[in-house]
Amino acid sequence: MRGEAYRDAINADYSHEFARDREYSMMVRYEDAGKSETGTTIKCAACGKKIIKSTYHRKFCDDKCKNYYWNRVDGKRKLRARAFNAK
């Protein structure tokens, strides 16, 4: 039993690290997409899918990815999303 508790604690630590790494990589893709010129190929800030930047402000492939990104990165929206999903 003690070994299982240790394994669970280690997995919990890694899951938080993985979430932070995922959020960081999304923020980097968001910044890169913002700096890119219109007409170039960029990666969606949320999912990493390659898309063509059709307008100067495009950073996501669709609204689902836009909402996913902002619900993970923005602190206030993250809390609201967690509270909404808990119901």
Order of alpha helices (4+ residues) and beta strands (2+ residues): alpha-beta-beta-alpha-alpha
